Amino acid sequence: MRKRRDKMNDELCQEYDLRQLLKAGVRGKYAKRYHAGTNLVILDPDIRQTFRSGKAVNQALRLVLELRKAASSKARA
């Protein structure tokens, strides 16, 4: 059975003045980073032990791409 929410719990407490809380905020502080985009990839633990840095992972992936290109060009010939 779901508990019924009290109406007072849904309201912002009177002691919280949003004008004061948001006074120090900077609009669009992280906008450039957001628009630049990010690629977050979660590595499995065994892969993480093999590749200790993002640079090492990128090098390995570039090698895989090169090998794939080479294999596909041989298949066409």
FIDOTI-345938 format. One record per residue (C-alpha): residue in one letter; residue number from 1; x, y, z. Coordinates in nm, 4 decimals. Layout:
+-----+-----+----------+----------+----------+
! res !   n !       px !       py !       pz !
+-----+-----+----------+----------+----------+
!   A ! NUM !        X !        Y !        Z !
...
+-----+-----+----------+----------+----------+
END
This chain:
+-----+-----+----------+----------+----------+
! res !   n !       px !       py !       pz !
+-----+-----+----------+----------+----------+
!   M !   1 !   0.0000 !   0.0000 !   0.0000 !
!   R !   2 !   0.1402 !   0.3406 !  -0.0970 !
!   K !   3 !   0.1714 !   0.5989 !   0.1725 !
!   R !   4 !  -0.0230 !   0.9131 !   0.1128 !
!   R !   5 !   0.2010 !   1.2145 !   0.0798 !
!   D !   6 !   0.1358 !   1.5067 !   0.3028 !
!   K !   7 !   0.0777 !   1.8269 !   0.1058 !
!   M !   8 !   0.3281 !   2.0146 !   0.3219 !
!   N !   9 !   0.6090 !   1.7762 !   0.2180 !
!   D !  10 !   0.5690 !   1.8783 !  -0.1463 !
!   E !  11 !   0.6150 !   2.2464 !  -0.0786 !
!   L !  12 !   0.9421 !   2.4317 !  -0.0398 !
!   C !  13 !   1.0038 !   2.5259 !   0.3214 !
!   Q !  14 !   0.9616 !   2.8935 !   0.4001 !
!   E !  15 !   1.3146 !   2.9285 !   0.5353 !
!   Y !  16 !   1.4552 !   2.8475 !   0.1895 !
!   D !  17 !   1.4715 !   3.1690 !  -0.0065 !
!   L !  18 !   1.5524 !   3.0800 !  -0.3675 !
!   R !  19 !   1.6706 !   3.4329 !  -0.4386 !
!   Q !  20 !   1.9490 !   3.3839 !  -0.1835 !
!   L !  21 !   2.0257 !   3.0240 !  -0.2811 !
!   L !  22 !   2.0558 !   3.1019 !  -0.6517 !
!   K !  23 !   2.2327 !   3.4358 !  -0.6066 !
!   A !  24 !   2.5849 !   3.2944 !  -0.6506 !
!   G !  25 !   2.4902 !   3.0718 !  -0.9431 !
!   V !  26 !   2.6318 !   3.1399 !  -1.2878 !
!   R !  27 !   2.4013 !   3.0806 !  -1.5813 !
!   G !  28 !   2.5524 !   2.8543 !  -1.8465 !
!   K !  29 !   2.8665 !   2.7830 !  -1.6452 !
!   Y !  30 !   2.9118 !   2.4399 !  -1.8036 !
!   A !  31 !   2.7386 !   2.5085 !  -2.1362 !
!   K !  32 !   3.0571 !   2.4890 !  -2.3457 !
!   R !  33 !   3.1508 !   2.1521 !  -2.1978 !
!   Y !  34 !   2.7992 !   2.0203 !  -2.2507 !
!   H !  35 !   2.7844 !   2.1301 !  -2.6128 !
!   A !  36 !   3.1333 !   1.9914 !  -2.6799 !
!   G !  37 !   2.9939 !   1.6527 !  -2.5859 !
!   T !  38 !   3.1432 !   1.3656 !  -2.3991 !
!   N !  39 !   3.1777 !   0.9956 !  -2.4604 !
!   L !  40 !   3.1723 !   0.8068 !  -2.1386 !
!   V !  41 !   3.2472 !   0.4379 !  -2.1717 !
!   I !  42 !   3.2428 !   0.1998 !  -1.8774 !
!   L !  43 !   3.5134 !  -0.0635 !  -1.9079 !
!   D !  44 !   3.4831 !  -0.4102 !  -1.7609 !
!   P !  45 !   3.7292 !  -0.4818 !  -1.4783 !
!   D !  46 !   3.9459 !  -0.7169 !  -1.6851 !
!   I !  47 !   3.9798 !  -0.4572 !  -1.9623 !
!   R !  48 !   4.0560 !  -0.1856 !  -1.7080 !
!   Q !  49 !   4.3470 !  -0.3912 !  -1.5727 !
!   T !  50 !   4.4939 !  -0.4300 !  -1.9211 !
!   F !  51 !   4.4556 !  -0.0658 !  -2.0276 !
!   R !  52 !   4.5615 !   0.1663 !  -1.7492 !
!   S !  53 !   4.4796 !   0.4922 !  -1.9285 !
!   G !  54 !   4.2415 !   0.6390 !  -2.1809 !
!   K !  55 !   4.5345 !   0.6952 !  -2.4139 !
!   A !  56 !   4.6138 !   0.3223 !  -2.4167 !
!   V !  57 !   4.2522 !   0.2355 !  -2.4927 !
!   N !  58 !   4.2409 !   0.4859 !  -2.7787 !
!   Q !  59 !   4.5623 !   0.3480 !  -2.9296 !
!   A !  60 !   4.4256 !  -0.0078 !  -2.9180 !
!   L !  61 !   4.0967 !   0.0965 !  -3.0770 !
!   R !  62 !   4.2765 !   0.2848 !  -3.3550 !
!   L !  63 !   4.4796 !  -0.0277 !  -3.4265 !
!   V !  64 !   4.1593 !  -0.2343 !  -3.4456 !
!   L !  65 !   4.0138 !   0.0158 !  -3.6936 !
!   E !  66 !   4.3265 !   0.0020 !  -3.9097 !
!   L !  67 !   4.3241 !  -0.3795 !  -3.9089 !
!   R !  68 !   3.9569 !  -0.3806 !  -4.0013 !
!   K !  69 !   4.0219 !  -0.1456 !  -4.2941 !
!   A !  70 !   4.3103 !  -0.3619 !  -4.4128 !
!   A !  71 !   4.1002 !  -0.6785 !  -4.3898 !
!   S !  72 !   3.8102 !  -0.5244 !  -4.5805 !
!   S !  73 !   4.0393 !  -0.3938 !  -4.8573 !
!   K !  74 !   4.1935 !  -0.7433 !  -4.8981 !
!   A !  75 !   3.8470 !  -0.8983 !  -4.9216 !
!   R !  76 !   3.7549 !  -0.6586 !  -5.2030 !
!   A !  77 !   4.0694 !  -0.7332 !  -5.4041 !
+-----+-----+----------+----------+----------+
END
